[in-house]
Amino acid sequence: MLLKLLKYDFRAMWKQFSLIWGAALALALVNRFTLFRDTSNSVHTNSDLLALAFIAVIVAMFVIGIGFVINRFSKGLLGNEGYLMHTLPVRPWQLVASKLICGVVTWVGCGVVAILSPIFMLPFNLPDLLQFPFWSDIFRGLMKHPDMLVLVAETCLVIVSFLVVNIAAIYLAISVGHLFPRHRRLLSVAAFIGLYILLVNVYNRVFTYEFVHFLLDITTTTTHGSMLTAIAVMLIPAAVFLAAVCWILEHKLNLE
């Protein structure tokens, strides 16, 4: 059933982001042929406008991404759609997991587009990147240093863990605000700020000078250990937040 929920959420995500992702990449390609060309003043003005349009699309993409994560959870589980979603034969954790996975993929997609777009703007020869020798050289280089693949994978997991803990904090803040009959949005914002203050205080107490020095010693001996520690540090509070969200949905849900 989780796969069906994911299919529903991903379909909604694609409808909303396919256009803006495509617009960002298309504007990047257009800017590639206008920014790095010596032209007249009028054409130079047009290229500046295209660059500003590209920046505006990138900013709008991240704003829409944040709004999408918030709306898919609040409206889908705590709003009008909640009447339908909570009648499905699924547990609350499956509903939350579907929204969480979709939210993470959405933010990752926005990040990938934001990274690829400037690369597309660089004045390099695109056909050269599609040739087999270019990729074969990269593959041989990675095979000579297999730890690099593990390090890249662990870095990606650190980024995903960071996104998970942030989305989990958003979900818990919205759920806490939903417990009150009035001013739910304002109380959700206050709860989100309170959760971050709590996280900062907890991290400050846990990561004392001695503990940080210990982690630095681990980093000098094994980078993988420090990466796994960073992942655990972020996933543990995320798990607590998500457990609290599931408990609220199961015992304190009020869709009126």
N, C-alpha and C positions, 0 to 999 in steps of 0.2 A: 504493500500500500504506500510505503514511503516513496517508491519510484513513481507512482502515479501522482503523488503530491508534488514531487520535484518536476515532473513533466508539466504540470499546471503552472507552477511558479516560473519555470524557465521560459515557458511560452509567453507569459506576461512580461518577463524581463526582455526577451528578444524583441517584442513588439515596441517596447519603449526605447531600447538602446540601439537597435540596428541602424536607425536613421542617424543618430548623433555620432555613433562610432564611425559610420561610413562617411559622414560629413567631415569629421576631424581628419581622417586619412586622406580624403579627397582634397581638402584645403591644404594639407601638408604637401601633396604632390604638386598642386598648383603653385604654392609658394616656392617650391624647388626651382621652378622655371622663371620666377619673377624676382626673387630676392638676390640671386647671384648673377645678375645680368646688368651690364652697364647700359642704361637706357636714358631717355629724355626725362625731363622733370614730371611730365604728365603721367608717363608710365611708372615712374618711381613713386608717385603719389598713389597710384592704383595698387602697387605692390605693398605699400605701407598699410593701406586699407585691408588688403587681403591678410596681412600679418596680424592686424588687430582683430579681424574676424576669426582667424585661427585661434588666437589667445582667448577670445570670448567663448568659442565653442568648447575649448578645453576646460575653462572655468565652469561653464554651464554643465558640462558632462559630470564633473565631480559634485556639483550642487544637486543635480538630478539624481546622482547615485546615492547621496545621503538621504534625500527625500524618498527615494524608492525603497530603501531599507526600512525607513521609519513607517511609511504608509503601508507597505506589504504586511508588516506585523500588526500595526494598530488597527487598520481597517479590515485586514484579513482574519484576525483572531479576536480583536476586541471591539470591532465596529459592526457594520451591517452584515458584512460577509461572514462574521462569526456565527450567526444563526445557522448557516449552512455548514461551515467547516466543523463545528463542534457536534454536529449530528452524524458525521462520518464515523465508521467503525475503526477509529484509530485512537491511539493514546495521545495525550498532550505533548509528550516528548517528540513524537513523530511530526506533529504540526510545527513545533519549534525548530526541529532539526531541518525540515524542508525550507523554512524561511531563512534559517542561518546559512545553510549551504548555498542557497540562491543569492543571499546577500554577499557572502564571501566571493563567489564567482563574479558577481556584478562589480565589486570593488577591484578585484584582480583584473577583470576585463578593462575597466577604466584605466588602471595603472599601465597595462600592456599597451593600450592605445596611446596613452600619454608618452610612453617611452618610444614606441615605434614611429609616431608622427614626426618628432624632430629628426629621427634617423632618415626618414623618407625625404626630409627637406635638404639633407646634405648633398652637395654636388658630386656624388660618385656615380660610377657607371653601373646602372642596375643590372644589365645583362651579365656583367662579370660575377655578380653574386649568385647567379643561377647556374653557373658552370660547375661541373662535377669536381674538377681539381681543387676549387676553393673549399668545398665542404669536405673533401677527402683529406686535405691538409689539416683542417680543424679536427676531424675525427682521429687522425693519427696522433695529433698532439695531445688529445684527451686520453688516448689509450696509453701514452707514455706516462701520464700522471693520473691514474684512476682515482686517487683521492680527491681530485678536483671535482669529479662528478658527484661524489658523496657530499663534498663541501657545498656545491651548488644546490643540491637537493635539501640539505639542512638549512641553508640560507632561505630557500623558498618556504620551508616549514616555519622558520622564525617569522617571516612576513605574514604567512597565513595565521599563525598563532596570535600575532599582534592584531590582525583584523578580527579574529574570533573574539578576543577579549573586549575589543571596542564594541562590536555588535552585540555581544552578550550584555554589556553595561547599558547599551541603548534599550535593549529589550526589557531588562529589569527595571530601568527607570520608567519606561512607558507602563509597565505592569503595576508598579507602585503608584504612579499617578492615577491609574484606572481604579484603584481601590477607593478613591474619594469621589463623592457625588458631584462636586463642583470644582472648577478651575483645574481640570485634569492635565491640560497641556502645561500650564505654569508649574504645577507640582511635579510633572515629569521632568521638566528642565531642572528644577531644584533637586530632584532625586538623582539626576545624572551628575550634577555638580558635586553632590554629596558623595556619590560612589567614587568619583575620581579623587576627591579629597581623602576618602578612606583608603583607596589603593595607594596613594602617595604616602600616607602615614604608615601603612603596613609595610610598604617597600622600604621606607626609611628606617623602620625598626628592624626589619629582617636583614637588609643589606648594610650592615655595619662596616666599619673600616676593615675589621679583621676578616669578615666574610668576603668582601670585595677583593681584598688582597689574596685570599685563598682562591677565588675564582680566576684572578689574574695568573696565579701560579699554575692553575689547571690549563689555562689558555696557552701558556708557554710550553707545556708538555703535550697537550692534546687539544687541538681546536674542536674536535668533535664533542668532547666532554662539555666545553663551554657552550656550544650550540644547543646541546640537549638540555643543559641547565636553563638556558634562556627560554626554550620552548616550554619546559615544565613550569617555570615561574609565571608565564603568561596563561597557560592552559588550566592551572589549578584554580585561580580566581574565576576564570571563565566558566569552569565546571560548576562552581558554587553559584554563580549568577544564574546560569541556565537551569540548575536544579530549583532555585527559588522561583524562577519564571514558571516552570512546569507546575510547581506546587500552587502558585497563585491561580493559574489557569484551571487546575483541577478542583481546588477547594474554595476559591474566592471570586470566581468568574461572575460578573454581573453585566449583561449586555443591554440593560435598560438605559 
